[in-house]
Amino acid sequence: MKDPYSRSARKARLRLVAAGAAAGALIAGLGAVALSGLGASEGGGGSAGPGSSADGGSGGAESPGRSAEEMTPALGNKVSLAEPEGQKHGMPVGWPRGGDGAISAAVAIRENLDPLDDDRVRGQMEAVTSKHSLASVDRAVSQVRATREYAGLPPSGAAPPGFFVTTTVKAVRLRTLPTEDDTLVQEVWMVYDRHGPGSGGGPDKNPLTDQMDSIVLVWEDGDWKLTEEYDSLKNYPIVPYDPDSPKAWQHGWWQVDR
């Protein structure tokens, strides 16, 4: 009888698990959703262009010769990601205060969180989580351990040698959440693709594409930090991302400049 946890079987299961929505939900409450699942109404707060301040305001320069009604995310200006000041536990930290900094922090978190190494994820989450939301660190570790168990791995440890998952954020939408004081809080929606190892270690021929989730960041101690304190203010954009849609552009979707 073939061993169900042979190297090839295990690798196939890891690809499905780690590249899927389960591993995409490392941060509590931030599960990946398909774009087709949109449609909820949007509450208060405004969307801010990435080039604007974190306090709100509008961005969105049009390309020469095109009207605002004709602009799309594919035609409009793209978001240039800021450079962090350094790293802590393998996670970039030290972002500027403006909207560009919030977006850059969100993209870094989404792209760098380890989907299978529970010890590494704990350090990463501790580096980027608000001191008022530390319970989310334990939940992220628990999610990774559950993923490992489902994949037939020991509940704790590093990812198998040669296994990797690559996440690439390709579009963002910045939304300033209304607070009762002067606390700066931003919700960053992201659309991303995730690639795992293909059969035989080659390219992934069936990547997970057009996944979407959001994270909420608070300006705390001179950096953007993950927070759960304002989760009640989160909700879906009423217009999904579409690179060729003028409505998506008008609703605040920007492509990420790579």
C-alpha positions in Angstrom: 0.0 0.0 0.0 1.3 3.4 -1.0 2.3 5.6 1.9 -0.2 8.5 2.0 2.5 10.8 3.5 5.1 10.0 0.9 7.2 12.9 -0.3 5.2 13.4 -3.5 1.8 13.1 -1.8 2.8 15.4 1.0 4.2 18.0 -1.3 0.9 18.0 -3.3 -1.2 18.5 -0.2 1.1 21.2 1.1 0.7 23.1 -2.2 -3.1 22.9 -2.0 -3.2 23.9 1.7 -0.5 26.5 2.0 -1.5 28.2 -1.3 -5.1 28.2 -0.5 -7.4 30.3 1.6 -6.6 28.5 4.8 -3.0 29.7 4.8 -4.2 33.0 3.5 -6.0 33.5 6.8 -2.9 33.7 9.1 -4.2 36.9 10.6 -7.4 36.4 12.5 -10.4 37.7 10.6 -8.5 38.3 7.4 -9.5 35.3 5.4 -9.1 35.4 1.6 -12.3 35.8 -0.4 -12.8 35.5 -4.1 -13.6 38.6 -6.1 -17.0 37.1 -7.1 -18.0 37.2 -3.5 -18.2 41.0 -3.3 -21.4 42.9 -3.2 -21.9 44.0 0.4 -22.7 47.7 0.9 -19.9 50.0 2.1 -20.2 52.0 5.3 -18.6 55.2 6.4 -15.1 56.4 5.9 -13.5 57.5 2.7 -11.0 56.1 0.3 -7.7 57.9 0.0 -5.4 57.8 -2.9 -2.0 56.2 -2.1 -0.2 59.4 -2.7 -2.4 61.3 -0.2 -1.8 61.6 3.5 -3.0 59.0 5.9 -5.6 61.4 7.2 -7.6 61.0 4.1 -7.9 63.2 1.0 -7.9 62.1 -2.6 -5.3 61.0 -5.0 -5.6 59.8 -8.5 -3.9 61.6 -11.3 -5.2 60.9 -14.8 -3.0 60.0 -17.7 -2.6 62.8 -20.3 -5.3 62.8 -22.9 -7.8 60.8 -20.9 -10.8 62.0 -18.9 -11.6 60.8 -15.4 -14.4 58.8 -16.8 -12.0 56.8 -19.0 -9.4 56.1 -16.5 -8.8 52.5 -15.3 -6.4 50.9 -12.8 -4.4 49.6 -15.7 -4.1 53.1 -17.3 -3.7 55.2 -14.1 -0.7 55.9 -11.9 0.6 53.0 -10.0 1.5 52.8 -6.3 5.2 52.9 -5.6 6.0 51.0 -2.4 8.0 52.7 0.2 11.2 51.4 1.7 11.2 50.1 5.3 13.7 51.3 7.8 14.7 47.8 8.7 13.5 44.3 9.6 12.5 42.5 12.7 12.0 38.7 12.9 12.1 38.6 9.1 9.4 41.2 8.7 10.0 44.7 7.2 9.2 47.4 9.7 9.6 51.2 10.0 7.2 52.7 7.5 6.4 56.4 6.7 3.2 57.8 8.3 1.3 58.6 5.0 -0.9 56.5 2.9 2.0 55.1 0.9 3.5 53.8 4.2 0.2 52.1 5.2 -0.1 50.4 1.9 3.6 49.4 1.9 3.2 47.9 5.4 0.1 45.9 4.4 1.7 44.6 1.2 4.8 43.5 3.2 2.7 41.7 5.7 0.7 39.9 3.1 3.7 38.9 1.1 6.1 37.9 3.9 4.1 36.0 6.4 5.3 32.4 6.5 2.5 30.0 5.8 4.0 26.9 7.5 6.7 27.8 10.1 4.8 28.5 13.3 7.8 29.8 15.2 8.8 32.2 12.5 5.2 33.4 12.2 5.1 34.2 15.9 8.1 36.4 15.6 6.8 38.1 12.4 3.4 38.8 14.0 4.9 40.1 17.2 7.0 42.5 15.1 4.0 44.1 13.3 1.0 43.7 15.7 -0.4 46.5 17.9 0.2 46.2 21.6 -3.6 46.3 22.0 -4.2 43.3 19.6 -1.7 40.7 20.8 -4.2 37.9 20.9 -4.1 37.8 17.1 -0.5 36.6 17.4 -1.6 33.3 19.1 -4.4 32.9 16.6 -2.0 33.2 13.7 0.3 30.6 15.2 -2.7 28.3 15.8 -3.8 28.7 12.2 -0.3 27.7 11.0 -0.3 24.6 13.2 -3.7 23.6 12.0 -2.5 23.9 8.4 0.6 21.8 9.2 -1.5 19.1 10.8 -3.9 19.0 7.9 -0.9 18.6 5.5 0.4 15.6 7.5 3.3 17.5 9.1 4.2 17.7 12.8 2.2 20.5 14.5 5.3 22.6 15.0 8.4 23.2 12.9 9.9 24.7 9.8 8.5 24.3 6.2 9.8 21.2 4.4 13.1 21.7 2.5 12.5 23.1 -0.9 8.9 24.1 -0.3 8.0 27.7 -0.9 4.9 29.9 -1.5 5.1 33.2 -3.3 2.5 35.8 -2.7 2.3 38.9 -5.0 0.0 41.8 -4.3 -1.1 43.4 -7.6 -3.7 45.9 -6.6 -4.7 47.9 -3.5 -7.4 50.2 -2.1 -6.8 52.4 0.9 -9.7 53.4 3.1 -9.5 55.7 6.2 -11.6 54.4 9.0 -13.5 56.9 11.1 -12.3 57.1 14.7 -13.6 59.1 17.7 -10.3 60.6 18.4 -7.2 61.6 16.3 -5.9 58.0 16.0 -4.9 57.2 12.4 -6.4 54.0 11.2 -6.3 52.6 7.6 -7.9 49.6 6.0 -5.9 48.3 3.1 -7.7 46.0 0.6 -5.4 43.9 -1.5 -5.8 41.7 -4.5 -3.1 39.1 -4.9 -1.9 35.9 -6.6 -0.2 33.0 -4.7 2.1 30.5 -6.3 3.2 27.2 -4.8 5.6 24.6 -6.1 4.3 22.7 -9.1 4.6 19.0 -9.7 8.2 17.8 -9.7 9.3 21.2 -8.2 8.6 23.1 -11.4 6.5 26.2 -11.9 3.0 26.3 -10.4 0.6 25.6 -13.4 -2.5 26.3 -11.3 -1.8 29.2 -9.1 -4.4 30.8 -6.8 -5.2 34.1 -8.5 -7.3 37.2 -7.7 -7.6 36.5 -4.0 -8.6 39.4 -1.9 -8.5 40.4 1.7 -8.0 43.5 3.9 -6.0 44.3 6.9 -6.4 47.2 9.3 -3.4 49.2 10.5 -3.1 51.8 13.2 -0.3 54.4 13.5 1.3 53.4 16.8 4.7 54.2 18.2 6.0 55.6 14.9 5.0 52.7 12.7 2.0 51.0 11.1 0.7 48.1 13.3 -1.9 45.4 12.7 -5.0 46.0 14.9 -8.3 44.3 15.7 -9.7 47.2 17.6 -11.5 48.6 14.6 -12.7 45.4 12.9 -16.3 46.4 13.3 -15.7 49.2 10.8 -14.5 46.9 8.1 -16.5 45.9 5.1 -16.2 45.0 1.4 -15.8 47.6 -1.4 -18.9 47.8 -3.4 -16.9 47.8 -6.6 -14.5 44.9 -7.2 -11.0 45.3 -8.6 -10.9 45.1 -12.4 -7.8 46.4 -14.2 -9.9 47.6 -17.1 -12.8 49.1 -15.2 -13.3 52.9 -14.9 -15.6 52.2 -12.0 -12.8 50.3 -10.2 -10.5 53.3 -10.7 -13.1 55.8 -9.4 -13.7 53.6 -6.4 -10.0 53.8 -5.4 -8.4 50.7 -6.8 -4.7 51.2 -7.7 -2.2 48.8 -9.3 1.1 48.2 -7.4 4.2 49.3 -9.3 6.6 46.4 -9.6 
